[in-house]
Amino acid sequence: MNTTDTTTHMQVARRARQRPGTWLLAGTERTAEAADELAEAVLTGAITAYLPVGAFEAYTIGLGSGPVLWVRYTGGKKLPQIPARMAVRIPAGEEKRPDSVGVLTVSVLPYCPVCGGPRGWDNVQPARVLFRQVAVWVDRWPNRCGHEDEYADLLREARCTPPYVPEDAEPGPQGADPQRAGAYRGAVELLLDLVRQRRTPPTRAGFLAVLRRHGHDEAARLLEIQTQVKPMGAARAAHFLTVKGAECASLPAPRPEVSA
Ligand SMILES: [Zn+2]
């Protein structure tokens, strides 16, 4: 069930049209599934505020506070796409050696962990900063949302960001990996079994039914939505779930409250 109402969508769509190319927060949902459904509704014109089809883009991202939906108005123009990852240089040193100073290149998701808006991936600039009293060259990327990234948080985030799996790693199951699929591990294993065991690949209805029979209802629902937009076989479906599961597993945990 989507929790963002029609009036909100009308307002967001109007603001987006006034600022073409600018990503805006369009809703906070309770589940990743609801957020993905909402994104589909934006892209397919099921929510009339975002008509005509092709005028808006949308993405969803999970946060500690729940999944969010971001949209932008393109008017059908091809605009630069947010990359899958961003690599940035940050200052780093060994914990046990306070005198050690270095620069580390880390790979993180290009989304602000506070609000889910795009990080300043298209505006990364070299910056000289003091780290443990030593000046080092690293990167700075002002985020449009105004939330500033802390270098210490980025190091933690990079450690739990899964390696990038290309969405179009077709054909075959090589992009699928149960180890990386997080919550969808069982579903990915099952799909890969189906691909290996059968001479003719299972149909969409066939693999969705097998997933449900084995209790992978959430994976089946996610695939049901996705396969309406983009037809795919079981191998590609296993790959899709790997990407989704890895994304969810990489969500930063909410920061603990620190009391003085
Ligand atoms: Zn932000």
Residues whose N, C-alpha, C, O or C-beta is under 5 A from the ligand:
A	BS01	ZN	C112 V114 C115 G116 G117 C145 H147
